């Protein structure tokens, strides 16, 4: 491919054999991004390009057979890495120009063909470095196609999801088919705060490396929403491979991972979620090296209450026996359930609710409240790495979850009666802290505790 591109660009390839060394040798090279630098190396070795200023350049790009420079995956990652080198200029495919400009590197030169590269190096093509206003890119097309106002009824569930968004809490929704679980989950990104520039760049880097950035997008400025099928393997969820690649949990970084029909996922998939939900990253070890991928996401699970789905429905009878129901529910282990902060029961809508027009609160209004709650949390955790209430450690829980005597008594009574675990106890305090933040209150009140406890009761109601 490189030889043909050189010849079709009106350069000479040479008749002698060429040896191309890609170092370091212990790292496996893959992908077409090496086409352009290999071609430049050949043109230099055959004395068609002067080697004097070669050290000032970094070249990235795929070559087509006619010598045009094609877009390449991972350009943003390459560009960010170039800031740590002594190179003064980076030559990239023209189609990747906006993506490369996100790195903040001031000397990005997009080119359309191999001939353009040579003319640029020899000074025959005068072209200023390409720059874009990153903040303006972040503001473009940062809207969602769905809205919470489209959802009929389900006011209690919407309240629970607002609390989840305000504190970045994980959620499990249980309800019969057609109750609106998927519809609600798809609208959660619309009530999360807007991405910061750093968050948008992190997401863009991940999607760029996987080849999921289109020329129209330029930057990922909306929260990711990933919804893998229940037949997905644990490697596809967590990441892996001989050359480690990110999985769905990393693709959901700073966004939402929605797992519909949660008990239908394999045991290996469900148990593989436990460590990332606690550590907010995933580490993949291989013989040669260890790779660490970010995985700070909101897990939204949805499931039926029984194998047939109609256990809690008021209109359709359930045909499952108690043993079948228990076996179905126990597919979700206690340790995984303890890592899910909020449990919501989603009921089927009555006929009069189905017939009426949607009259719910728009996502914009809900998002404003979550932004204000997150601002309180940002101020609270400004001297730590904690970004939201859901990520508080034990020391921070003791410091920031202040309880009066009435709140302490209510919480103690609930722990004894519901046999809640230590992790569930911490979850209740975190949820109560978020509820108080939504109301802009410093002290956690008894009714905050009471509401938080109701979001931890489903595991006892269904799993006993």
Secondary structure by P-SEA (a helix, b strand, c coil): caaaaaaaacccccccbbbbbccccccccccccaaaaaaaaaaaaaccccccccccbbbbbbbcccbbbbbbcaaaaaaaaaccccccbbbbbcccccccccccccbbbbbccaaaaaaaaacccccccccccaaaaaaccccccccccccccaaaaaaaaaaaaaccccbbbbbcccccaaaaaaacccccccccaaaaaaaaaaaaaacccccccccccbbbbbbbccccccccccccccccccccccccccbbbbbcccccccaaaaaaacccccccbbbbbcccbbbbbbbbbbbbbbbccccccccccccccccccaaaaaaaaacccaaaaaaccbbbbbbbbcccccccccccccaaaaaaaaaaaaaaaaaaaccccccccccccaaaaaccccccaaaaaaaaaaaaaacccaaaaaaaaaaaaaaaaaaccccccaaaaaaaaaaacccccccc
